[in-house]
Amino acid sequence: MATHMKVLIVDNNKSMREFIKEMVCHLGYETIEASNGLMAVDNFFFHKPEVVLMDIKMDVMDGIEAARLIRKISSSVKIIMVTDYNEESLKLKAFKAGANDYLLKEDLLRLKNILSVNNAN
């Protein structure tokens, strides 16, 4: 009995969510979307995805705070920050909040490798 791995895609940019969703669906994942951190926490709690792809700068609640709250709910979820910001201070905050990985949107094609490795585990 095969179960579909679920990925929560969190980004305030709808076009970016659609782009990531297309990439993730090709890998056989089921997707859930959120446009801000608060919605991400709610969707995480309700859907229990195995992977969260989290933007950092968003309205309502940023991705670092959302990652911190999601990490409190689950120690096993894989949280990957997906952002335009290549700042060391943001990386440190993200990892301190519980992120497993930090991926720049310019390197988005690496996401396929990261998710394929996660799917094999």
N, C-alpha and C positions, 0 to 999 in steps of 0.2 A: 504494500500500500504506500504509494509515493505521496509525500506531502510537499506542497509548494512552499519554498522559502519565501518569506515576506520581507520587503524592503520599504522602509518609510523614507520618502524623499521630501526634504524640508528646504524650501527656497522661496523667497518672496517674489522671485521672477518666474512668472508662469511659463515663459518660453524655455527657461533653463530647466524647470521641472519636467516639461514635455521632452526635452532633449535627453535628459538623464533617464526618464521613464522608458523611452524607446530603447536605449542602450541596455538597461536592466531587464526589460522584457525579453530581449533577444537571448539572454542568459537563462531564461526560464523562471525568473522570479515573479512573484505577484507583487504589485506595488500599491502603496497607500501614499497620499500626498498631504502636505500641510504647507501653509504659506507664512507661518510665523512660529516662534518657539512654543507659545502657549498651546496652539493647536497641535503642535508636534507631541507635547507631553500627553495631551488628551488622547490623540490617536495612538500613541504608543501604549498607553494604559489599556485602551479598548481592543486593539488589534494584536498586540504582542509580537511585533516583527523581530526577526533575528538580526537585521542590519538597519542602522539609521544613517542616512546620508544627510548631513546637517550643514546648512549655510551658517555663517556667523552673524553678519549684520542684517538684522530684520526688525520690523516694528513689533510692538506689543511685548515681546520677549526675545532677546538675542539667542543665538545658537549655543553660546557657552553656558548660559544659565539653563537653557533647556537640556543640554547634555548633562549638566550636573544633576538635574532633577530626574532625568531618565536613568542615569547611573544609580541613583538611590533606589529606583524601582527594580532594576535588574543589573546583576553583576556580570551576566553572560552576554548581553547584547553587544554587538560590534558597532561602535559609533565612529563614523568616518566624517571628519569635518571636510566640507567641499566649499572652497572659498577663493576669492580673488586676492585675498590679502596674505602676502608673504612676509608678515612681520613676526619676528622672534617672540615678542611679548604676547601676541595672540596665540602663537603655537604653544607657549608655556601655559597660558591660561586654559587653553583647550585640553591639553594633556592632564593638567591638574584637575579639571572638571570631569575627567574620565574618558576622554576620547582615546580610541585605539590607533587612529591614523589621521593624517592631515594631508589633504590633497588639494593642490591648486587647480582651479578650473581650466587653466591653460594645459594641464597635464591630464585632463579628464579621460583620455583613452587608457590611462593606467588603471582606471576603475574596473575595467573588464578583468584584468589580471588579479586585482585585489579581491573582487567578488568570486572569481573562479576558484581561488585558493580557499576562500571562506566556505564555498559550496562543497568543496572536497572534504572538509573537516567534519 
